[in-house]
């Protein structure tokens, strides 16, 4: 009679934990560096703040232009200062003793 002895290998016990560590590592890495990870969220918030600043600047510019528009005549009398400014700008004229400073923003 012969008996068969099997050698017990310890590598079989390591397969499941190694696969679990690899699985967790993969998803952990992508939760930080992926398209929708923490780094992407920070860059999104930074871009949002930049665009909000740009929006505020555009709103201020629009208000300034609306104020200038109110000075233009619609049906009533002409505001002489606005008419003079528009004429000088359109014709590129000034008096000899004047200094003209254009403010292009």
Secondary structure by P-SEA (a helix, b strand, c coil): cbbbbbbbbccccaaaaaaaaaaaaaaaaaaccccccaaaaaaaaaaaaaaaaaaaaaaaaaaaaaaaaaaccccccccaaaaaaaaaaaaccccccbbbbbbcc
